[in-house]
Amino acid sequence: MENHPLATVILAAGKGTRMKSERPKVLHPLAGRPLVAYPLQLARELGSEKNVLVIGHGAEQVREQFTRDDVVFAIQKQQLGTGHAVQIAATQLSGFQGTILLLCGDVPLLRRQTLEQLLADHRKARATVTVLTAIVGDATGYGRIVRDNGTIARIVEHKDATPEQRAINEINTGIYALEAPRCFELLAQLDNHNAQGEYYLTDIITLARGQGEPVATASLENIEESMGINDRLQLAEAARILRTRINRAHMLAGVTLEDPLTTYIDIDVVIGADSCLQPGVHLRGTTRIGRHCRIETGAVLLDCEVGDHCHIKAGSALEESTLGEKVTVGPMAHLRPGTQLAGHNKIGNFVETKKAVIGLRSQASHLSYIGDAELGCDINIGCGTITCNYDGVNKHKTVIEDGVFVGSDTQFVAPVTIGRNSLIGAGSTITKDVPADALALARTPQKVIEGWCKNRKKK
């Protein structure tokens, strides 16, 4: 049974009217991924050899997000129910023999171990259809599990249920294991004779039993895993639950979160042991933090690589930047995409960098802009330094070689190259290359008119 083939169908065609959004519901972000990426990732982890996304509303937007070879698409042009959606998906699984895992694109909190148990129960029972069920306090809106001598007999949708059936608190989570090719034959027999005029996938239970096919259920212990996202309130609640899981995992792995309730870490972020995050930190995207790092309140990092023993001070924003070890950034610094710090650097308060490659031990302590620049090692950038990289049409590069000392309030008008071990006098505007070991000054001569202020007051 270990080599039993597995395919996955993910229902992702709904508009999500209650989201009140132009974006397809399944593409709304949750902890750094779109909603539908969560069931898709689970399918991959379980070894699913073919993954079918049933798409409809915003189909092209969904296609653009998922273009890997293991994903194929089935278009549901009309929303005629879950049964209809799976019928459409079946066209992409022609000839498949094995288990089909049916997941929902708006149910992001399922755990891998839950689905592993569902598949194990399905195969142990040798069932044609197995439904994941749960016991809930309030079953309003859910399909009810109706049993006959302990075995599932049918699923009744809430709108079609009698008062007695509505009193049942065992519900259908919408997650199934189906055995192909027999399930394809059952899907073809579904009809829409119900209160909503839709093709209910739930009717497959009644069809299977009526034809002597084995059916089974698996139990979901934690009901929050089956939570569907239909509006922004539920999206926020799912984010809270997922954030708790993520933060707990990091803390158990040796990361200090001073206040987990106000620390926001996306699911694909990696943090080394003995690092410490203060309240209000946001680590987004695919950010990687090394060991023994300290990240202070209000820091926001997106898709960054941070080496060991780095210190990101309060209020700093870093995007698509790479930091070597023992780098200090901030407070209130802004590292824009393309910034690369080799290590042992200091980028201080109100310094902004963009497409800046900065060598070992070079520093810019405060109030500077370094953009489209290549800096060597052991460089000191004085306060108020600017690389003037844009002429209104094109961007130009500033190159500063090893050991240069740049005085305060210097402007480099790119393209310009500053030779190694040179010194740039404070207040200079540098428009030409500077050779190695030189002193460069570019100032208007100071003029003093004695008594000018006193005479002005008299007038």
Secondary structure, DSSP 8 states (H G I E B T S, - for coil): -TT--EEEEEEE----GGG--SS-GGGSEETTEETTHHHHHHHHHTT-SEEEEEE-TTHHHHHHH---TTEEEEE--S---HHHHHHHHHGGGTT--EEEEEEETT-----HHHHHHHHHHHHHTT-SEEEEEEE-S--TTS-EEEEETTEEEEEE-GGG--HHHHT--EEEEEEEEEEETHHHHHHTT----STT----TTHHHHHHHHTT--EEEEE-S-GGGG----SHHHHHHHHHHHHHHHHHHHHHTT-EES-GGG-EE-TT-EE-TT-EE-TT-EEETT-EE-TT-EE-TT-EEES-EE-TT-EE-TT-EEES-EE-SS-EE-SS-EE-TT-EE-SS-EEEET-EEEEEEE-TT-EEEES-EEEEEEE-SS-EE-TT-EEE-B-SS-B--EEE-TT-EE-SS-EEESSEEE-TT-EE-TT-EE-S-B-TT-EE---------TTHHHHHHH-
